[in-house]
Amino acid sequence: MRESRYWILSLGAAVCLVVLLGIHLSIMHLDTLLAYLGVVNADPLHYQAVMARGRSGGWVLAYILLLAFGLYHGLYGLRSVLSEVVSPTGQRLLTWAVVAVGFIAFTWGTYVVIKSSLMGGV
């Protein structure tokens, strides 16, 4: 029962990833489509636009959520694949290794996002 709960969380993370990546894709890469729809979007790679996104609390939250959902979905999938080739005695070690890697990556990624936001969006 516990494993199915983790699977449902992974599916929920995938749905959130699709939404967040859709927003990212439309804002960062589909300028022509947005212009066709009447939404004028400045060049997203222009220095001022990058700095403004870096200072925005909404974007900081979006980056952290994207990091969290991506790490959970990816590492849960990796653990599921590796658990088929690891012996039953190694399952616990595998799970703890994946959790440790996820925790370290999330901590470091969150630090970078928040630090860059506090530095003015660098």
ChimeraX commands (.cxc) that place a marker at each C-alpha (Angstrom):
marker #1 position 0.00,0.00,0.00 radius 0.5
marker #1 position 2.84,2.38,0.82 radius 0.5
marker #1 position 4.47,1.84,-2.58 radius 0.5
marker #1 position 1.23,2.75,-4.38 radius 0.5
marker #1 position 1.10,6.00,-2.41 radius 0.5
marker #1 position 4.61,6.88,-3.62 radius 0.5
marker #1 position 3.57,5.99,-7.18 radius 0.5
marker #1 position 0.56,8.34,-6.97 radius 0.5
marker #1 position 2.85,11.08,-5.65 radius 0.5
marker #1 position 5.14,10.48,-8.62 radius 0.5
marker #1 position 2.20,10.83,-11.00 radius 0.5
marker #1 position 1.14,14.04,-9.24 radius 0.5
marker #1 position 4.68,15.36,-9.56 radius 0.5
marker #1 position 4.57,14.53,-13.28 radius 0.5
marker #1 position 1.35,16.53,-13.72 radius 0.5
marker #1 position 2.88,19.49,-11.87 radius 0.5
marker #1 position 6.00,19.20,-14.05 radius 0.5
marker #1 position 3.89,19.33,-17.20 radius 0.5
marker #1 position 2.17,22.50,-15.97 radius 0.5
marker #1 position 5.37,24.23,-14.82 radius 0.5
marker #1 position 7.32,23.21,-17.93 radius 0.5
marker #1 position 4.41,24.38,-20.09 radius 0.5
marker #1 position 4.58,27.80,-18.47 radius 0.5
marker #1 position 8.36,27.85,-18.88 radius 0.5
marker #1 position 8.13,26.78,-22.51 radius 0.5
marker #1 position 5.49,29.35,-23.42 radius 0.5
marker #1 position 7.28,32.25,-21.75 radius 0.5
marker #1 position 10.87,31.40,-22.64 radius 0.5
marker #1 position 10.66,29.77,-26.05 radius 0.5
marker #1 position 7.35,30.50,-27.78 radius 0.5
marker #1 position 7.57,34.26,-28.29 radius 0.5
marker #1 position 6.08,34.03,-31.76 radius 0.5
marker #1 position 3.03,32.12,-30.56 radius 0.5
marker #1 position 2.46,34.56,-27.70 radius 0.5
marker #1 position 2.76,37.51,-30.09 radius 0.5
marker #1 position 0.23,35.85,-32.41 radius 0.5
marker #1 position -2.17,35.54,-29.46 radius 0.5
marker #1 position -1.70,39.22,-28.66 radius 0.5
marker #1 position 0.57,38.82,-25.65 radius 0.5
marker #1 position 3.60,41.04,-26.04 radius 0.5
marker #1 position 6.53,39.41,-24.33 radius 0.5
marker #1 position 9.90,41.10,-24.09 radius 0.5
marker #1 position 12.95,39.05,-24.98 radius 0.5
marker #1 position 13.14,36.58,-22.07 radius 0.5
marker #1 position 16.93,36.33,-22.34 radius 0.5
marker #1 position 17.47,40.07,-22.19 radius 0.5
marker #1 position 19.49,41.04,-19.12 radius 0.5
marker #1 position 16.72,43.12,-17.52 radius 0.5
marker #1 position 14.15,40.32,-17.97 radius 0.5
marker #1 position 16.48,37.75,-16.40 radius 0.5
marker #1 position 17.18,40.04,-13.45 radius 0.5
marker #1 position 13.48,40.78,-12.94 radius 0.5
marker #1 position 12.63,37.06,-12.89 radius 0.5
marker #1 position 15.45,36.42,-10.45 radius 0.5
marker #1 position 14.09,39.03,-8.02 radius 0.5
marker #1 position 10.46,37.91,-8.31 radius 0.5
marker #1 position 9.20,35.80,-5.42 radius 0.5
marker #1 position 6.79,33.99,-7.72 radius 0.5
marker #1 position 9.57,32.89,-10.04 radius 0.5
marker #1 position 11.75,31.82,-7.12 radius 0.5
marker #1 position 8.88,29.66,-5.85 radius 0.5
marker #1 position 8.30,28.27,-9.34 radius 0.5
marker #1 position 11.98,27.33,-9.70 radius 0.5
marker #1 position 12.00,25.60,-6.29 radius 0.5
marker #1 position 8.79,23.71,-7.08 radius 0.5
marker #1 position 10.16,22.68,-10.46 radius 0.5
marker #1 position 13.28,21.42,-8.72 radius 0.5
marker #1 position 11.30,19.51,-6.08 radius 0.5
marker #1 position 8.86,17.89,-8.50 radius 0.5
marker #1 position 11.59,17.02,-10.99 radius 0.5
marker #1 position 13.83,15.47,-8.35 radius 0.5
marker #1 position 11.05,13.44,-6.79 radius 0.5
marker #1 position 9.70,12.17,-10.10 radius 0.5
marker #1 position 13.11,11.38,-11.54 radius 0.5
marker #1 position 14.64,9.81,-8.46 radius 0.5
marker #1 position 11.55,7.75,-7.70 radius 0.5
marker #1 position 11.67,6.42,-11.25 radius 0.5
marker #1 position 15.38,5.69,-10.95 radius 0.5
marker #1 position 14.82,3.87,-7.67 radius 0.5
marker #1 position 12.01,1.83,-9.23 radius 0.5
marker #1 position 14.22,0.75,-12.13 radius 0.5
marker #1 position 17.23,-0.02,-9.96 radius 0.5
marker #1 position 15.14,-1.94,-7.43 radius 0.5
marker #1 position 14.53,-4.59,-10.09 radius 0.5
marker #1 position 18.24,-5.38,-10.37 radius 0.5
marker #1 position 19.24,-4.92,-6.72 radius 0.5
marker #1 position 18.91,-7.80,-4.29 radius 0.5
marker #1 position 16.19,-7.57,-1.65 radius 0.5
marker #1 position 18.82,-6.94,1.00 radius 0.5
marker #1 position 20.14,-3.97,-0.99 radius 0.5
marker #1 position 16.69,-2.37,-1.37 radius 0.5
marker #1 position 16.97,-0.45,1.89 radius 0.5
marker #1 position 20.44,0.86,1.03 radius 0.5
marker #1 position 19.24,1.84,-2.44 radius 0.5
marker #1 position 16.29,3.75,-1.01 radius 0.5
marker #1 position 18.48,5.61,1.48 radius 0.5
marker #1 position 21.05,6.42,-1.21 radius 0.5
marker #1 position 18.35,7.87,-3.48 radius 0.5
marker #1 position 16.88,9.87,-0.59 radius 0.5
marker #1 position 20.33,11.22,0.31 radius 0.5
marker #1 position 21.08,12.24,-3.28 radius 0.5
marker #1 position 17.66,13.90,-3.54 radius 0.5
marker #1 position 18.09,15.76,-0.27 radius 0.5
marker #1 position 21.55,17.02,-1.22 radius 0.5
marker #1 position 20.44,18.07,-4.71 radius 0.5
marker #1 position 17.32,19.82,-3.38 radius 0.5
marker #1 position 19.26,21.62,-0.65 radius 0.5
marker #1 position 21.94,22.78,-3.06 radius 0.5
marker #1 position 19.45,23.81,-5.76 radius 0.5
marker #1 position 17.29,25.72,-3.30 radius 0.5
marker #1 position 20.37,27.46,-1.91 radius 0.5
marker #1 position 21.41,28.55,-5.41 radius 0.5
marker #1 position 17.94,29.86,-6.29 radius 0.5
marker #1 position 17.51,31.78,-3.03 radius 0.5
marker #1 position 21.08,33.09,-3.02 radius 0.5
marker #1 position 20.78,34.35,-6.59 radius 0.5
marker #1 position 17.45,35.98,-5.73 radius 0.5
marker #1 position 18.99,37.76,-2.74 radius 0.5
marker #1 position 21.89,38.91,-4.93 radius 0.5
marker #1 position 19.44,40.70,-7.18 radius 0.5
marker #1 position 18.64,37.97,-9.64 radius 0.5
marker #1 position 22.13,37.18,-10.85 radius 0.5
marker link #1:1,2 radius 0.2
marker link #1:2,3 radius 0.2
marker link #1:3,4 radius 0.2
marker link #1:4,5 radius 0.2
marker link #1:5,6 radius 0.2
marker link #1:6,7 radius 0.2
marker link #1:7,8 radius 0.2
marker link #1:8,9 radius 0.2
marker link #1:9,10 radius 0.2
marker link #1:10,11 radius 0.2
marker link #1:11,12 radius 0.2
marker link #1:12,13 radius 0.2
marker link #1:13,14 radius 0.2
marker link #1:14,15 radius 0.2
marker link #1:15,16 radius 0.2
marker link #1:16,17 radius 0.2
marker link #1:17,18 radius 0.2
marker link #1:18,19 radius 0.2
marker link #1:19,20 radius 0.2
marker link #1:20,21 radius 0.2
marker link #1:21,22 radius 0.2
marker link #1:22,23 radius 0.2
marker link #1:23,24 radius 0.2
marker link #1:24,25 radius 0.2
marker link #1:25,26 radius 0.2
marker link #1:26,27 radius 0.2
marker link #1:27,28 radius 0.2
marker link #1:28,29 radius 0.2
marker link #1:29,30 radius 0.2
marker link #1:30,31 radius 0.2
marker link #1:31,32 radius 0.2
marker link #1:32,33 radius 0.2
marker link #1:33,34 radius 0.2
marker link #1:34,35 radius 0.2
marker link #1:35,36 radius 0.2
marker link #1:36,37 radius 0.2
marker link #1:37,38 radius 0.2
marker link #1:38,39 radius 0.2
marker link #1:39,40 radius 0.2
marker link #1:40,41 radius 0.2
marker link #1:41,42 radius 0.2
marker link #1:42,43 radius 0.2
marker link #1:43,44 radius 0.2
marker link #1:44,45 radius 0.2
marker link #1:45,46 radius 0.2
marker link #1:46,47 radius 0.2
marker link #1:47,48 radius 0.2
marker link #1:48,49 radius 0.2
marker link #1:49,50 radius 0.2
marker link #1:50,51 radius 0.2
marker link #1:51,52 radius 0.2
marker link #1:52,53 radius 0.2
marker link #1:53,54 radius 0.2
marker link #1:54,55 radius 0.2
marker link #1:55,56 radius 0.2
marker link #1:56,57 radius 0.2
marker link #1:57,58 radius 0.2
marker link #1:58,59 radius 0.2
marker link #1:59,60 radius 0.2
marker link #1:60,61 radius 0.2
marker link #1:61,62 radius 0.2
marker link #1:62,63 radius 0.2
marker link #1:63,64 radius 0.2
marker link #1:64,65 radius 0.2
marker link #1:65,66 radius 0.2
marker link #1:66,67 radius 0.2
marker link #1:67,68 radius 0.2
marker link #1:68,69 radius 0.2
marker link #1:69,70 radius 0.2
marker link #1:70,71 radius 0.2
marker link #1:71,72 radius 0.2
marker link #1:72,73 radius 0.2
marker link #1:73,74 radius 0.2
marker link #1:74,75 radius 0.2
marker link #1:75,76 radius 0.2
marker link #1:76,77 radius 0.2
marker link #1:77,78 radius 0.2
marker link #1:78,79 radius 0.2
marker link #1:79,80 radius 0.2
marker link #1:80,81 radius 0.2
marker link #1:81,82 radius 0.2
marker link #1:82,83 radius 0.2
marker link #1:83,84 radius 0.2
marker link #1:84,85 radius 0.2
marker link #1:85,86 radius 0.2
marker link #1:86,87 radius 0.2
marker link #1:87,88 radius 0.2
marker link #1:88,89 radius 0.2
marker link #1:89,90 radius 0.2
marker link #1:90,91 radius 0.2
marker link #1:91,92 radius 0.2
marker link #1:92,93 radius 0.2
marker link #1:93,94 radius 0.2
marker link #1:94,95 radius 0.2
marker link #1:95,96 radius 0.2
marker link #1:96,97 radius 0.2
marker link #1:97,98 radius 0.2
marker link #1:98,99 radius 0.2
marker link #1:99,100 radius 0.2
marker link #1:100,101 radius 0.2
marker link #1:101,102 radius 0.2
marker link #1:102,103 radius 0.2
marker link #1:103,104 radius 0.2
marker link #1:104,105 radius 0.2
marker link #1:105,106 radius 0.2
marker link #1:106,107 radius 0.2
marker link #1:107,108 radius 0.2
marker link #1:108,109 radius 0.2
marker link #1:109,110 radius 0.2
marker link #1:110,111 radius 0.2
marker link #1:111,112 radius 0.2
marker link #1:112,113 radius 0.2
marker link #1:113,114 radius 0.2
marker link #1:114,115 radius 0.2
marker link #1:115,116 radius 0.2
marker link #1:116,117 radius 0.2
marker link #1:117,118 radius 0.2
marker link #1:118,119 radius 0.2
marker link #1:119,120 radius 0.2
marker link #1:120,121 radius 0.2
marker link #1:121,122 radius 0.2
view
